[in-house]
C-alpha cells in the first residue's frame, strides 16, 4: 500500500483517506443507532460515539499497515 497518493498534484497521506472513510462510516453507524434508538441504553452517548470512532479508525489503520 502506498504511503501517499497523488491527487491534483498534491500528495495526500493514505491515512487521511482512511480517516475520511471512517468519518463517513461513523456517520452511517451513528444514523443507524439513533434510528434504532439504541442510544437509550448507552450511559454517555457522545463518549460512546468517540470511542466507536477510535475503534473503527484504529482497526482500519491496523488493516492498512498490515497489508
Buried (B, 14 or more C-beta within 10 A) or exposed (E): EEEEEEEEEEEEEBBEEBBEEBEEBBEEBBEEBEEEEEBEEEEEBEEBBEEBBEEBBEEBBEEBEEE
